[in-house]
Amino acid sequence: MKKYKYILLLLFTLLLAPNILLAKTDEKNILALTLKYYNDNNISHHLWVNAKSKIDGKFQQIPNISVSFYITNYADKTNLLGKAVTNEKGEAMIVMPPNAKAEWLKSPNQNFIVVANETKQFDAAKTELAITKAKIKIDTINGKVINVNLIALIDSIWKPISGVEVIIGVKRLGGILNVNETQTYTTDSVFGGVTAEFKLDRIPGDKQGNIILIASLVDNETYGNLTAELKVPWGINLVYVSNFDHRSLFARRGYSPIWLELLAYIIVVVVWVIIFYLLLQIKRIKKLGIE
């Protein structure tokens, strides 16, 4: 009886093994979504999401994930802000459409939701982000001194916010260049403001010498990412002079310096003269050998 019992147990295990292996094979990876909110110069708003998953023990960015952006809640389909597909870096972005204005104005606090559709590799995923409406104001006072204020909508009233780190700099192609040696500034409790002295001498500007000052709040848990910009004539007007049709070491073909061309031609002539001289000597040696 014991032998039969062990045999039946073994057969039952063998019958269940394929189902267990198939269940492990069908197991999907967990998709993690990171959502961020951006207020761009108090004019437009956009949402950014990143999709990643832990595969083979390390996090990897996941492309080609279809995501849907919602405001307030995702149960009401009228709150859909838009859809996007993550790129090769696992990122997707949408600008808040005009039809979201009515829902945006309902409350000083907003909730954003991103939902990712299920795929063959990943289960459906969802993330939310709650923010308080806020904005940054930037201006100049007393010459080259920059004044920045941070205000937030609290109980339908715009109030100054203190104790928040703000970055003040100059907008460049590679990012933001700080206006002086101070990296960040903390807003005060009176006006929610900070001041910074502009110490960048001889910074290049546009044709009129204008540069763009920018104040920004980066990845704040309550207010998100905020920016404010201001154009000021504190740069240097650098006029680009083209040397395309002038002779120089770095000019195009045919416009190199005359002395350099003469040197090259002389070297070529000298080399060919030496070659002809050697050939002539070889011919004479051969003639002498025949004689």
TORSE-839542 format. One record per residue: x, y, z of N, C-alpha, C in turn. Coordinates in pm, whole numbers, plus 32768, in hexadecimal, padded with zeros to 4 digits. Layout:
XYZXYZXYZ/...
This chain:
80527F8880008000800080008057807F8000/80C88078804A812180EC804D815D81057FC4/818280977F7C81BA80A57EF5815580E57E99/80D980BA7E9E807080F37E49805C81897E69/806281A87EEC805082347F1680BD828D7EDB/813A825F7EE081A882AD7EA9819F82B87E11/8172824C7DD18163824F7D4080F882B37D17/808582B37D5D801A83117D3F804683A27D57/809383B87DC380C5843E7DE28124846F7D74/817A84147D4381D684367CD9818C84587C58/812584087C3580D784237BBD808D84A77BC7/805784C37C3D800F85417C52806D85B97C44/80E885AB7C76814D86167C6B8174862E7BD9/818485BD7B9081A885CA7B038139860C7AB2/80BD85F07AD6804D862F7A90804586C57AAB/806986F07B248061877E7B4880DA87CE7B19/814A878D7B0281C587D47ADF81B8882C7A65/817D87FD79F4816F8857797F811E88D4799C/80B588C479ED806289397A0F80B0899F7A62/8103896D7ABD815389C77B1081B98A117ABC/81FD89C77A6182608A057A09821F8A6A79AB/81A68A497979815F8AA4792081368B227969/810F8B1579E980E88B8A7A39815F8BE67A4E/81D58BAA7A66824C8BFD7A7882748C4179F6/825E8BFB798682818C35790582278CAB78E4/81A68CA1790981478D0A78EA814E8D7F794B/81A28D7579B381AC8DE07A1681E78E5D79D6/81A78ED179E881D28F4D79A782238FA47A06/82758FFA79CC82C590577A1C826F90CA7A4E/829B91057ABC825491777AF6828691F77AB7/822B92497A86824D92C77A45824093397AAA/82AA93897AB882A993FB7B1482A0947C7AC5/824494D47AEA823095537AA5825595C77B02/829B96297ACB82BC96A37B15827F97197ACB/822D97687B1181E497D77AD38215985C7B0C/822998BF7AB2825399457ADB81FD99AE7A96/81E89A1E7ADE819A9A8E7AAA81F59B067A95/81E09B4F7A2482329BC47A0281D89C3B79E1/81F79CAC7A2281B89D2C7A0182229D7F79B9/820D9D94793782729DD378E382589E6978D4/82A49EB77922829F9F49791982139F807933/81C59F3A7985813D9F6579A880E29F75792E/81049F2D78C280B69F37784780789EB17823/80CA9E4A781D809A9DC577F880C19D607863/807E9CEE785F80969C8478BF80A99C017873/81069BAE789E81129B2B786081329AC178C8/81119A4678A6812899D378FD818E997778BA/81E6993F790D825098E678DE824B9866792E/825997F578EB82579774792F82CB971F78FF/830096D0795A836C9673793A834195E67963/835795867909833394FA792383B394A7792F/83BE945C799A8431940579AC8406938779F5/845B932179EC843C92A17A2C84BF925D7A54/84B8920C7ABE852D91C47AEE8536913F7AA4/859991357A4B85AD90BD79FA863B908D7A0E/8648900C7A2C86CB8FD07A46871690197AB4/86CC90437B19870B907F7B8F872B91127B87/870A91557B17872691E47B0E86B5922A7AC2/86A192AA7AE1863692F77AA3865C931D7A15/85FD930E79BB86119331792F859E93897900/85BE93E978A785589440786C850993F17804/848593FD7808843093AB77B383F094017746/841293E976C783D394347658835193F4762A/830A943D75D48290940A7591822393E175F2/8217942B766181AA941576BF8140948176A8/80C69459768D805994B87676802494EA76FC/8023956D770F7FF795A8778E7F8A96107774/7F2E961B77D47EC0967C77CC7EC996DA7844/7EBB975D782B7EC597C378937E3A97F678B7/7E1F97FF793A7D9D982F796A7DB1989C79D1/7D4A98EE79E27D4699527A4B7CD399317AAB/7CE999457B2A7C8A992C7B987C7498977BAF/7C3B984F7B4E7C2897BF7B5A7C1E97827ACF/7C3597017AC87C3396BE7A477BB3966D7A30/7B5896717A927AD9962C7A807A8296767A1A/7A8C96FC7A1B7A42974E79BC7A989763793F/7A6D972A78D07ABC973078557AC897BE781D/7A719819784A7A7B98A3781B7AF598E97857/7B3098AC78BE7BA798E678FD7C2898BA78B8/7C1B987578497C92984A77FF7CD898C377C2/7D5898D477E27DA7994377AD7DEA991F7728/7E0998A177177E4A9876769C7E8E97F076AE/7EC097BA76407F07973A76417F8F974B75FF/7FEC96F37624807296F775EA80B1966D75F5/8122965C75B1816E95DF75B581FD960075DE/823495B4763C82BA95D0766D832295BB75FF/8389960F760083F49607759D845E95A375CA/84D295A57587853D954675A78575955B7633/856095D1766E858C95EC76F7851F95CE775D/84AF9597772F84409579778A83F395F477B4/83FC9662776683BC96E0778B834C9703772C/82E6974777628278977A7711824997FD774F/8217985976FB81F098DD772A8177991076DC/811E9958772180B0999C76DE80A19A287718/80749A8576C680519B0C76F37FBD9B0C7716/7F9C9B4977877F119B4B77B17EBC9B95774B/7E529B5677187E009B9376AF7DA39BFF76E6/7D719C5876907D169CC376BD7C959C8F76FA/7C679C1976D17BE89BE777067BF19BBA7798/7C6B9BBC77D27C7B9B99785E7C709C1378B9/7C599C8978807C569D0378CF7BE89D027938/7B719CD379137B009CD379717B1F9C7C79EB/7B579C0779D47B799BAD7A437BEE9BE67A94/7C4B9C287A507CBE9C637A937C959CD27AF4/7C309D1F7AD07C059D917B237BAC9D6B7B97/7B859CEE7BA37B279CC67C0C7B649CCA7C97/7BE69CB57CA37C229CA87D277CB09CDF7D26/7CE19D107D987D6D9D3D7DA07DCF9CC87DA1/7D9C9C507DBC7DEF9BD87DB97DC39B807D44/7E239B3F7D067E039AEB7C947E439A627CA3/7DFE9A017C6A7E3099797C6B7E3B99477BDB/7EB199127BB87EC798DE7B327EDF98477B3C/7EAD97FF7AD97EB9976D7AD67EED97427A4F/7F4796E17A507F7696A379D57F5B960D79DE/7F1D95D879767EFD954979707F44950D78F8/7F8B949F790F7FD1945778A47F8393DA7881/7F6F93C278027F25934D77D57F7792CE77E7/7F32925E77F37F7391DD78027FB591B2777F/802B9175778A8071913F7715809390AC772E/80D6906E76CF80FC8FE376DF81628FD0774E/81B490367766821C902E77CC81F590687853/819990CA7852817B911478CC80E4911A78E7/80C3911879678039912E798F801891C37984/7F9A91E3798A7F70926F798A7FA792B47A07/7FC9933479F98004937F7A697FC194077A72/7FCB94447AE97F8D94C67B017FDE95127B69/7FE795967B57802795EB7BBA7FDC966F7BC1/7FE596B37C357F9F97317C497FFF97997C7F/7FDD98177C67802D98877C987FCF98F77CC3/7FD9991F7D427F89998D7D777FE09A097D86/7FB19A7A7D527FFE9AF67D5B7FA39B697D89/7FE29BCE7DC17F9D9C4B7DE37FC49CB37D7C/7F639CFC7D487F7F9D5F7CE17FDE9DCB7D18/80469DE67CCD80A89E4B7CF780E79E867C7B/81299EF87C8D81709F377C1F81E09F8E7C55/82429FA77BFF82B69FF97C2182B0A07B7BD3/82D2A0E87C1682DDA16B7BD5836EA1997BDC/83A0A1CF7B6D842AA1FD7B69842EA28C7B34/8483A2E07B738491A36C7B4C851DA39C7B75/853FA4137B4B85C1A44D7B6F85ACA4CC7BBF/8607A4E47C1D8601A55C7C71868FA5927C82/869AA6167C8D871AA6577CAC878BA6287C50/8773A6347BD087DCA60D7B7387DCA5797B59/8850A53A7B70885EA4AC7B538846A4567BCE/87D3A46B7C0C87A7A4187C7C8723A3D77C54/871AA3547C6786A6A3067C3C864EA2E87CB4/85CDA3007CA5856CA2E57D0F850DA2787CE0/84FDA2107D3284A6A19F7D108445A1877D82/83C5A1717D60835EA1547DC48316A0D37DA0/82FCA0837E0682B0A0077DF6822BA0157E3F/81BDA0027DF78138A00A7E3280EA9F8D7E0D/808D9F677E66803A9EF17E4F7FA99F127E6D/7F4F9ECA7E2D7EC09EDF7E3E7E8F9E8C7EB4/7E729ED27F227E449E917F9C7DBD9ECE7FC3/7D579E7B7FC97CCE9EA97FE87CA49F1A7F8A/7CBE9F067F0B7C989F647EA17CDF9FEB7EA9/7D4C9FF37EF77D99A06E7F047E2DA04F7EE7/7E6AA0A47E967EF9A0937E797F4AA0C77EEF/7F98A06E7F2E7FE5A0917FA48078A0717F8E/80D2A0C47FCB8162A0A87FBF8188A0298009/81E79FE07FD382149F62800D82A59F6E8039/82C19F4B80B483489F5680EB83899ECC80F6/840E9ECF810584599E54811E84659DF780A7/84609E2D802F846A9DDA7FB684E89E017F6A/85329D9D7F3985AD9DB57EF085909DDA7E5E/85CA9E4C7E3385B69E7F7DAB863E9E8E7D67/86449E6E7CE786BD9E807C9786AD9EF97C3E/87129F507C3B87109FC87BE6878A9FC47B8C/87729FD27B0B87E29FCA7AAE87C2A0097A28/88199FEE79C9880AA01F794087F29FA678E7/87909FB17891876C9F42783887D29F3877C8/88129EC377BE88739EA87754884A9E28770C/888D9E0B769D886C9D94765188869D1476A1/88ED9D1476F4890F9C9C774188C89C9177C5/88729CF077EA882B9CEC786988249D7778A7/882D9D7D792B88239DFB797388AA9E1C79B3/88DC9E94799789599EC479D0893A9F207A45/896B9EFD7ABC894E9F4D7B3389819FDC7B24/8936A03C7B5B895AA0C97B4A89CFA0F07BA4/89EDA0A07C0A8A61A0B87C608A8AA0337CA0/8ADDA03A7D068B119FC07D448AAA9F757D98/8A399FB27DB989D09F717E08897F9F127DB0/896F9E977DDD892A9E327D8C88929E3E7D98/885E9E4B7E1187CD9E557E2887AF9EC17E8F/87349EF07E8E87079F597EEA86879F287F30/86789F4B7FAF86039F227FFE85A59F98800D/85279F867FE884C49FF27FEF84A8A0198080/8491A09C80968478A0CE811D83E4A0BF8142/83C4A0E481BC833CA0D381F082E3A14D81DA/831AA1BB81A682CBA23581958289A238810C/82DAA23580A582A6A23C801C82BDA1B97FCF/82F5A15580128318A0DB7FCB8380A0F67F61/83D8A1587F7E8435A1877F1884C6A1727F3A/8519A1827ED485ABA17D7EE185E5A1E57E83/865EA2107EA086A5A26C7E46872DA2317E26/875CA24B7DAD87DEA2197D818823A2847D2F/88A5A2957D4788F3A2F67CFC892DA2B57C7F/891DA2F97C0F8950A2C57B9189E5A2E47B86/8A39A27B7B7E8ACBA2907B7D8B0EA2557B00/8AC2A23B7A9A8AFDA2027A218B25A27279C2/8BA5A29579C48BD7A2FE796C8BF5A2C678E1/8BD5A315787D8BF4A2F677F28BBBA26E77C6/8B3EA25677E98AFCA1DC77BA8ABDA1F97732/8AD1A1A476CF8A9AA1BE764A8A01A1BE764A/89C9A21B75FD8938A22275EC8913A216755A/889DA24775378875A24474AA88A9A2C07463/8873A2E073F088A4A35273A28892A3D673EC/882FA3DD74438818A45674928858A44E751C/88A0A3E1753888DEA3D075BC887FA39E7625/880BA36875FF87A9A337765F87C9A2A8768B/87B2A28E770A87BAA20677418737A1E87788/871FA16877A586A2A14077E786C1A10F7873/868FA15A78D78698A12D7962862AA0C8797C/8648A06379CD85E59FFD79EC85EA9FD87A7F/85769FD47ABD85699FA47B47851A9F227B42/85489EBD7B8A85089E3A7B8084FF9DF57C06/84979DA57C11847F9D4D7C8384849CC07C4A/84DB9C6A7C8084F59BE97C4384C59B777C9D/846C9B247C67843D9AA87CA884109AC07D38/83C19B277D4C83899B407DD183129AE37DE8/830A9AA67E5C82A29A447E7882169A827E79/820D9B037E9A81899B447EA681639B8F7E29/81C19BD27DE981A19C2C7D7A81D39BFB7CF1/82239B937CEE82549B5F7C6F82CC9BAD7C3D/82D29BC07BB983409C087B79830A9C8B7B3E/83409CFB7B6D83109D7F7B4283849DCE7B06/83659E1F7AA183C99E797A67838B9F007A49/83DF9F667A4C83B79FED7A22842EA02C79DD/8416A070796C8483A0A8791C8471A13E790A/84E4A18178F784E4A21178E2855AA2357887/8540A281781D85A9A2AC77C285E1A33277F0/8665A33B77FC86A8A3B678288721A3D177CE/8746A45077BB87B8A4737763883CA47677AF/885FA40A77F188D8A40678428948A3B777FF/8934A38C7788899AA340774389EBA39676E4/8A44A358769D8A9BA39D763D8A6EA37A75B0/8A66A3E0755E8A42A3CC74D28ABDA39C7487/8AC2A31C746D8B32A2E374238B08A2CD7392/8B43A31A73388B24A30E72AA8B80A2A7726C/8B47A244722F8B97A1DB71F28BD0A20C716D/8C53A1FF715E8C97A22670E38CC5A1A8709C/8C98A19670228CBBA11F6FD68D3EA1346F8A/8D96A0D36F938E14A0D46F488E10A0736ED3/8D98A05B6EA28D869FF76E398DD3A01B6DBA/8DD4A09C6D968E17A0C86D1B8E9CA10D6D36/8ED7A0F26DAC8F58A12F6DCD8FC0A0C06DDE/903AA0E26DB990A5A0806DC690CDA06F6E59/90CC9FF16E8890F59FD26F1091169F3D6F17/91519F146F8891749E886F9990FA9E2D6F9D/90859E676FC3900D9E156FD58FA69E316F67/8FCF9E756EFC8F729E966E918F599E1C6E39/8EF89E2C6DDE8ED69DBF6D828F439DB06D18/8F329D4A6CC68F969D2B6C5F8FA69DA06BFE/90259DBF6BE190429E2D6B8590559EB26BCB/90409EB76C51904E9F346C9B90B49F276D0C/91119EC86CFD917C9EBC6D6091E19F2D6D4C/92339F4D6DAF92969FBB6DA192F59FA46D2C/931DA0116CEA9375A0066C7693FB9FC76C9B/94349FEF6D1094B59FB76D3994AD9F206D4C/94379EF16D7C94279E626D91941E9E186D0A/93D99E556CAA93CF9E186C2594589E156BE1/94A69E846BEA952B9E886BAE95869E1E6BEC/957D9E0F6C7095CF9DAB6CB395AD9D1F6C82/952B9D036C7195029C7F6C4195329C676BB3/95259CCE6B5B95509CBE6AD195E79CAA6AC8/96339CF56B1896C59CE76B1896EE9C5B6B42/96AC9C266BAA96CC9B9E6BD996B29B386B6A/96419B496B2496209AEC6AB796889AF46A48/96AD9B6E6A2197119B8069B597969B4469DE/97C29B5C6A5A98429B276A8898419A8F6A87/97D49A536AB397CB99C06AB597D599886A29/978A99C369C8978F9990693E981799A868FE/985A9A14691D98E29A2D68E9994199C1691B/9936999F699A998C993669D2997198B0698E/98F09893697698CD981569349908980F68A8/98F8987B685A9930987E67D299C9987467D5/9A0798B468349A9A98AC68419AC8981E685D/9A7E97D968B69AA1974E68D59A8E96F4685C/9A20970A68119A0996BA67989A7896D26732/9AA3975067269B0F977066C89B92972D66F2/9BAE972A67729C2796E967A29C229652678C/9BAC9618679E9B9E958867859BB7956966F2/9B8595BE66989B9A95AA66089C2D95B365E5/9C75961466239D04962366069D5295A96639/9D2C957966B09D70950466E79D5D948B668C/9CE1947A665A9CC3940B65FF9D159417657E/9D219491654A9D6D94A864CE9E01948964E2/9E3894B465549EC2949765739EDA94026580/9E7893BB65B79E85932865C49E8A92E3653F/9E3B931264DF9E3A92D664589EBF92F06413/9EF4936A64209F74938B63E09FE593376419/
